[in-house]
Amino acid sequence: EVHQILKDRLTLYEKQFNNILRNELSTFDSLMKTHNLTGIITED
């Protein structure tokens, strides 16, 4: 009983964390494009 509740809770936290991470990455990607920093990084 308790074990299942903990498993469900963990799954929920994992989903939330993944969503936050995905949002952060897309925001970062947008910033990079906005400031045109993608070229700087790929250049030698």
Distance bins in CASP14 RR format, pairs under 12 A and 6 or more apart:
PFRMAT RR
TARGET T0000
AUTHOR 0000-0000-0000
RMODE 2
METHOD distances of the structure
MODEL  1
1 7 0 0 0 0 0 1 0 0 0 0 0
1 8 0 0 0 0 0 1 0 0 0 0 0
2 8 0 0 0 0 0 1 0 0 0 0 0
2 9 0 0 0 0 0 1 0 0 0 0 0
3 9 0 0 0 0 0 1 0 0 0 0 0
3 10 0 0 0 0 0 1 0 0 0 0 0
4 10 0 0 0 0 0 1 0 0 0 0 0
4 11 0 0 0 0 0 1 0 0 0 0 0
5 11 0 0 0 0 0 1 0 0 0 0 0
5 12 0 0 0 0 0 1 0 0 0 0 0
6 12 0 0 0 0 0 1 0 0 0 0 0
6 13 0 0 0 0 0 1 0 0 0 0 0
7 13 0 0 0 0 0 1 0 0 0 0 0
7 14 0 0 0 0 0 1 0 0 0 0 0
8 14 0 0 0 0 0 1 0 0 0 0 0
8 15 0 0 0 0 0 1 0 0 0 0 0
9 15 0 0 0 0 0 1 0 0 0 0 0
9 16 0 0 0 0 0 1 0 0 0 0 0
10 16 0 0 0 0 0 1 0 0 0 0 0
10 17 0 0 0 0 0 1 0 0 0 0 0
11 17 0 0 0 0 0 1 0 0 0 0 0
11 18 0 0 0 0 0 1 0 0 0 0 0
12 18 0 0 0 0 0 1 0 0 0 0 0
12 19 0 0 0 0 0 1 0 0 0 0 0
13 19 0 0 0 0 0 1 0 0 0 0 0
13 20 0 0 0 0 0 1 0 0 0 0 0
14 20 0 0 0 0 0 1 0 0 0 0 0
14 21 0 0 0 0 0 1 0 0 0 0 0
15 21 0 0 0 0 0 1 0 0 0 0 0
15 22 0 0 0 0 0 1 0 0 0 0 0
16 22 0 0 0 0 0 1 0 0 0 0 0
16 23 0 0 0 0 0 1 0 0 0 0 0
17 23 0 0 0 0 0 1 0 0 0 0 0
17 24 0 0 0 0 0 1 0 0 0 0 0
18 24 0 0 0 0 0 1 0 0 0 0 0
18 25 0 0 0 0 0 1 0 0 0 0 0
19 25 0 0 0 0 0 1 0 0 0 0 0
19 26 0 0 0 0 0 1 0 0 0 0 0
20 26 0 0 0 0 0 1 0 0 0 0 0
20 27 0 0 0 0 0 1 0 0 0 0 0
21 27 0 0 0 0 0 1 0 0 0 0 0
21 28 0 0 0 0 0 1 0 0 0 0 0
22 28 0 0 0 0 0 1 0 0 0 0 0
22 29 0 0 0 0 0 1 0 0 0 0 0
23 29 0 0 0 0 0 1 0 0 0 0 0
23 30 0 0 0 0 0 1 0 0 0 0 0
24 30 0 0 0 0 0 1 0 0 0 0 0
24 31 0 0 0 0 0 1 0 0 0 0 0
25 31 0 0 0 0 0 1 0 0 0 0 0
25 32 0 0 0 0 0 1 0 0 0 0 0
26 32 0 0 0 0 0 1 0 0 0 0 0
26 33 0 0 0 0 0 1 0 0 0 0 0
27 33 0 0 0 0 0 1 0 0 0 0 0
27 34 0 0 0 0 0 1 0 0 0 0 0
28 34 0 0 0 0 0 1 0 0 0 0 0
28 35 0 0 0 0 0 1 0 0 0 0 0
28 37 0 0 0 0 0 1 0 0 0 0 0
28 38 0 0 0 0 0 1 0 0 0 0 0
29 35 0 0 0 0 0 1 0 0 0 0 0
29 37 0 0 0 0 0 1 0 0 0 0 0
29 38 0 0 0 0 1 0 0 0 0 0 0
29 41 0 0 0 0 0 1 0 0 0 0 0
30 36 0 0 0 0 0 1 0 0 0 0 0
30 37 0 0 0 0 0 1 0 0 0 0 0
30 38 0 0 0 0 0 1 0 0 0 0 0
31 37 1 0 0 1 0 0 0 0 0 0 0
31 38 0 0 0 0 0 1 0 0 0 0 0
32 38 1 0 1 0 0 0 0 0 0 0 0
32 39 0 0 0 0 1 0 0 0 0 0 0
32 40 0 0 0 0 1 0 0 0 0 0 0
32 41 1 0 0 1 0 0 0 0 0 0 0
32 42 0 0 0 0 0 1 0 0 0 0 0
33 39 0 0 0 0 0 1 0 0 0 0 0
33 41 0 0 0 0 0 1 0 0 0 0 0
35 41 0 0 0 0 0 1 0 0 0 0 0
36 42 0 0 0 0 0 1 0 0 0 0 0
36 43 0 0 0 0 0 1 0 0 0 0 0
37 43 0 0 0 0 0 1 0 0 0 0 0
END
